[in-house]
Amino acid sequence: MSHSNTAFHQLLKPLSRHEFEAEAKKHHVGQKLRSATRWDQFVGMAMSQLSGRQSLRDIQSNLEAQQHKLYHLGAKPIARSTLARINEVQPAELYKHVFARLLHRCKSMQGKHKFQFKNPLYSLDASAIDLSLSVFPWAAHRDDTANVKLSVGLNHGTQVPEFVALSDGQENDMIEGRKFDFPKGSIVAFDKGYVDYRWFKLLTDKGVFFVTRLRAKAVYRVEERRYADSSKGIISDQVIQLSSAHAIKRGAPKLRRIGYRDATTGKFYEFLTNNFQLAAATIAAIYKDRWQVELFFKAIKQNLKIKAFVGTSRNAVLTQIWIAMITYLLLAFSRHSTKAGWTVQRIMRVIQLNLFERRSLKSILIPDPPNHKKSEPQMRLAL
């Protein structure tokens, strides 16, 4: 059998150590690190993400137990007090830039969403990561809650979060959402929390299509009525102009309003888009597929360590979340390279049990089928 490095070593291959060290030099404060490096910090924290470690003591014990297998990673065990200090002091900004570098590499992955059109398809949404107000007072959102907000633009073709931002819990979703630079020709689906008429104009001028829902009290006039295929649940298909003083002041463009009734639930929806070419039923299906970003949030909260934190400062929390997002990218990259056809969530569960196994990732994710040999019939005694 050919020699293989550990699954953990193979998983980290897409991450350039040279680029990591270059970024580490840029994002450093205080004296030179002596007993541990930022790479030791990253390996320890990434290992905790993949193996389900719950505390600093747990991380230290696990690293010490696997010390002989860390050598090929260029890392060494790190004391829990040292790890806590680095998480507390050294800028989390390092991992934001490492994520961006790794994302650039992951963009070379080929992926296809389920629709026939070739435009890249994204879902935009934000999710609150809840924290204890008594332990994390800096993250106070209201009088009784604390959280940080994770904003994501998910590519449906690759299932990779191509746009990621972390912000305070009280910040409006729109603030980070408007900063995401979606490519020309792409289609972005988002809910009513992102409705902003000025942003609609900016997206339209840039050549970016969007699909969202019409607010209940929106004021508009109908300028054109198009054919509505009732057999597909389409009640109306209209070209409208938002005509309130608010919309006019912000330069709202002409849009398309689609009335749709779900055959299963009987619920009625009003969709709003600046795409006039796709079929109305396709627009409705695009918004329904926005559920992919909700599944993404569910997967990372259930399988990565972004609910229980090993540090209490803002920097320590952001460090852990950014390393979790890097870990997700590495798992997505392994999914693509091994062509396993699994979800990242399923890969995560398998990797967790085989993290330090010396087997190729492909053999772990796509094991050979069992070889059942027919047993020889037992010898019968002639009486």
TAJO-V936220 format. One record per residue. N is the residue number from 1. SS is DSSP state (H for helix, E for strand, C for the rest). PHI is phi as a letter, one per 40 degrees, with the letter a starting at -180 (none if undefined). NEAR is the number of other ideal C-beta (glycine too) atoms within 12 Angstrom. Layout:
BEGIN
n=<N | N>
ss=<SS | SS>
phi=<PHI | PHI>
near=<NEAR | NEAR>
END
This chain:
BEGIN
n=<1 | 2 | 3 | 4 | 5 | 6 | 7 | 8 | 9 | 10 | 11 | 12 | 13 | 14 | 15 | 16 | 17 | 18 | 19 | 20 | 21 | 22 | 23 | 24 | 25 | 26 | 27 | 28 | 29 | 30 | 31 | 32 | 33 | 34 | 35 | 36 | 37 | 38 | 39 | 40 | 41 | 42 | 43 | 44 | 45 | 46 | 47 | 48 | 49 | 50 | 51 | 52 | 53 | 54 | 55 | 56 | 57 | 58 | 59 | 60 | 61 | 62 | 63 | 64 | 65 | 66 | 67 | 68 | 69 | 70 | 71 | 72 | 73 | 74 | 75 | 76 | 77 | 78 | 79 | 80 | 81 | 82 | 83 | 84 | 85 | 86 | 87 | 88 | 89 | 90 | 91 | 92 | 93 | 94 | 95 | 96 | 97 | 98 | 99 | 100 | 101 | 102 | 103 | 104 | 105 | 106 | 107 | 108 | 109 | 110 | 111 | 112 | 113 | 114 | 115 | 116 | 117 | 118 | 119 | 120 | 121 | 122 | 123 | 124 | 125 | 126 | 127 | 128 | 129 | 130 | 131 | 132 | 133 | 134 | 135 | 136 | 137 | 138 | 139 | 140 | 141 | 142 | 143 | 144 | 145 | 146 | 147 | 148 | 149 | 150 | 151 | 152 | 153 | 154 | 155 | 156 | 157 | 158 | 159 | 160 | 161 | 162 | 163 | 164 | 165 | 166 | 167 | 168 | 169 | 170 | 171 | 172 | 173 | 174 | 175 | 176 | 177 | 178 | 179 | 180 | 181 | 182 | 183 | 184 | 185 | 186 | 187 | 188 | 189 | 190 | 191 | 192 | 193 | 194 | 195 | 196 | 197 | 198 | 199 | 200 | 201 | 202 | 203 | 204 | 205 | 206 | 207 | 208 | 209 | 210 | 211 | 212 | 213 | 214 | 215 | 216 | 217 | 218 | 219 | 220 | 221 | 222 | 223 | 224 | 225 | 226 | 227 | 228 | 229 | 230 | 231 | 232 | 233 | 234 | 235 | 236 | 237 | 238 | 239 | 240 | 241 | 242 | 243 | 244 | 245 | 246 | 247 | 248 | 249 | 250 | 251 | 252 | 253 | 254 | 255 | 256 | 257 | 258 | 259 | 260 | 261 | 262 | 263 | 264 | 265 | 266 | 267 | 268 | 269 | 270 | 271 | 272 | 273 | 274 | 275 | 276 | 277 | 278 | 279 | 280 | 281 | 282 | 283 | 284 | 285 | 286 | 287 | 288 | 289 | 290 | 291 | 292 | 293 | 294 | 295 | 296 | 297 | 298 | 299 | 300 | 301 | 302 | 303 | 304 | 305 | 306 | 307 | 308 | 309 | 310 | 311 | 312 | 313 | 314 | 315 | 316 | 317 | 318 | 319 | 320 | 321 | 322 | 323 | 324 | 325 | 326 | 327 | 328 | 329 | 330 | 331 | 332 | 333 | 334 | 335 | 336 | 337 | 338 | 339 | 340 | 341 | 342 | 343 | 344 | 345 | 346 | 347 | 348 | 349 | 350 | 351 | 352 | 353 | 354 | 355 | 356 | 357 | 358 | 359 | 360 | 361 | 362 | 363 | 364 | 365 | 366 | 367 | 368 | 369 | 370 | 371 | 372 | 373 | 374 | 375 | 376 | 377 | 378 | 379 | 380 | 381 | 382 | 383>
ss=<C | C | C | C | C | C | H | H | H | H | H | C | C | C | C | C | H | H | H | H | H | H | H | H | H | H | C | C | C | C | C | C | C | C | C | C | C | H | H | H | H | H | H | H | H | H | H | H | H | H | H | C | C | C | C | H | H | H | H | H | H | H | H | H | H | C | H | H | H | H | H | H | H | C | C | C | C | C | C | H | H | H | H | H | H | H | H | H | H | C | C | C | H | H | H | H | H | H | H | H | H | H | H | H | H | H | C | C | C | C | C | C | C | C | C | C | C | C | C | C | E | E | E | E | E | E | E | E | E | E | E | C | C | C | C | C | H | H | H | E | C | C | C | C | C | E | E | E | E | E | E | E | E | E | E | C | C | C | C | E | E | E | E | E | E | E | E | E | C | C | C | C | H | H | H | H | H | C | C | C | C | C | C | C | C | C | E | E | E | C | C | H | H | H | C | C | H | H | H | H | H | H | H | H | H | H | C | C | E | E | E | E | E | C | C | C | C | C | C | E | E | E | E | E | E | E | C | C | C | H | H | H | C | E | E | E | E | E | E | E | E | E | C | C | H | H | H | H | H | C | C | C | C | E | E | E | E | E | E | E | E | C | C | C | C | C | C | E | E | E | E | E | E | C | C | C | C | C | C | H | H | H | H | H | H | H | H | H | C | C | H | H | H | H | H | H | H | H | H | H | H | H | H | C | C | C | C | C | C | C | C | C | C | H | H | H | H | H | H | H | H | H | H | H | H | H | H | H | H | H | H | H | H | H | H | H | H | H | C | C | C | C | C | H | H | H | H | H | H | H | H | H | H | C | C | C | C | C | C | C | H | H | H | H | H | C | C | C | C | C | C | C | C | C | C | C | C | C | C | C | C | C | C>
phi=<none | c | c | b | c | c | d | c | c | c | c | c | d | c | c | c | c | c | c | c | c | c | c | c | c | c | b | a | b | g | c | c | c | b | c | a | b | c | c | c | c | c | c | c | c | c | c | c | c | c | b | g | c | b | a | c | c | c | c | d | c | c | c | c | c | b | d | c | c | c | d | c | c | g | b | a | d | b | c | c | c | c | c | c | c | c | d | c | b | c | d | c | d | d | c | c | c | c | d | c | c | c | c | d | c | c | c | c | c | c | a | b | c | c | c | c | c | c | c | d | b | b | b | b | a | b | b | c | b | c | b | c | c | c | c | b | c | c | b | d | b | b | c | b | b | a | a | b | b | b | b | b | b | c | c | c | c | b | f | b | c | c | b | b | a | b | a | c | c | c | c | c | d | c | c | c | c | c | c | c | c | c | c | d | g | c | b | b | b | a | c | c | c | b | c | a | c | c | c | d | c | c | c | c | c | c | g | b | c | b | b | a | b | c | c | d | b | c | b | a | b | c | b | a | b | b | c | b | c | c | c | b | g | c | c | a | a | b | c | b | b | c | b | c | c | c | c | c | c | c | g | d | c | c | b | b | b | b | c | b | b | c | c | c | c | g | c | b | b | b | c | b | a | b | c | b | c | c | c | d | c | c | d | c | c | c | c | c | c | d | d | d | c | c | c | c | c | c | c | c | c | c | b | b | c | b | b | b | b | c | a | b | c | d | c | c | c | c | d | c | c | c | c | c | c | c | c | c | c | c | c | c | c | c | c | c | c | c | f | c | g | c | c | c | c | c | c | d | c | c | c | d | c | b | d | b | c | c | a | c | d | c | c | c | c | b | c | c | c | c | c | c | c | c | c | c | c | c | c | c | c | c | c>
near=<8 | 9 | 10 | 21 | 23 | 32 | 37 | 40 | 33 | 32 | 43 | 37 | 22 | 32 | 36 | 17 | 24 | 14 | 22 | 34 | 21 | 18 | 30 | 30 | 20 | 19 | 26 | 21 | 20 | 13 | 10 | 13 | 22 | 13 | 17 | 30 | 28 | 39 | 34 | 33 | 48 | 42 | 43 | 44 | 48 | 44 | 43 | 41 | 43 | 40 | 34 | 23 | 30 | 17 | 19 | 32 | 19 | 22 | 39 | 29 | 22 | 33 | 37 | 20 | 18 | 31 | 21 | 16 | 26 | 29 | 15 | 23 | 34 | 18 | 31 | 26 | 28 | 38 | 23 | 28 | 18 | 27 | 42 | 30 | 26 | 42 | 40 | 27 | 25 | 38 | 29 | 36 | 22 | 37 | 42 | 26 | 24 | 42 | 39 | 25 | 27 | 40 | 32 | 20 | 24 | 34 | 25 | 15 | 25 | 15 | 24 | 17 | 28 | 16 | 24 | 13 | 23 | 13 | 30 | 31 | 43 | 41 | 44 | 47 | 38 | 38 | 34 | 27 | 36 | 25 | 33 | 21 | 19 | 13 | 19 | 27 | 16 | 23 | 33 | 21 | 24 | 13 | 9 | 11 | 20 | 28 | 30 | 37 | 33 | 39 | 38 | 42 | 41 | 44 | 38 | 35 | 29 | 29 | 37 | 39 | 43 | 38 | 35 | 40 | 34 | 36 | 29 | 28 | 29 | 19 | 23 | 18 | 32 | 27 | 20 | 27 | 37 | 29 | 19 | 35 | 18 | 32 | 22 | 16 | 19 | 33 | 41 | 46 | 44 | 41 | 28 | 24 | 21 | 33 | 34 | 29 | 34 | 21 | 31 | 36 | 24 | 24 | 40 | 26 | 14 | 22 | 18 | 34 | 36 | 44 | 46 | 40 | 32 | 32 | 23 | 11 | 13 | 25 | 19 | 27 | 19 | 20 | 18 | 17 | 16 | 22 | 16 | 24 | 19 | 16 | 12 | 21 | 30 | 31 | 26 | 28 | 34 | 29 | 25 | 33 | 24 | 35 | 19 | 18 | 11 | 19 | 29 | 18 | 13 | 18 | 20 | 31 | 32 | 26 | 40 | 42 | 38 | 42 | 31 | 37 | 24 | 20 | 16 | 8 | 11 | 10 | 16 | 20 | 31 | 34 | 43 | 43 | 40 | 34 | 36 | 23 | 16 | 27 | 26 | 37 | 28 | 34 | 43 | 38 | 31 | 39 | 37 | 27 | 25 | 37 | 19 | 32 | 37 | 22 | 24 | 38 | 32 | 20 | 31 | 36 | 23 | 19 | 30 | 41 | 36 | 36 | 28 | 25 | 36 | 37 | 35 | 25 | 26 | 28 | 31 | 34 | 38 | 38 | 45 | 44 | 44 | 42 | 45 | 40 | 45 | 43 | 44 | 45 | 42 | 41 | 47 | 40 | 34 | 39 | 34 | 29 | 25 | 25 | 16 | 25 | 14 | 24 | 23 | 38 | 25 | 20 | 37 | 35 | 23 | 31 | 40 | 28 | 17 | 27 | 39 | 30 | 25 | 23 | 27 | 26 | 37 | 21 | 20 | 31 | 33 | 20 | 17 | 12 | 6 | 6 | 7 | 6 | 6 | 6 | 6 | 7 | 6 | 6 | 6 | 7 | 5 | 4 | 3>
END
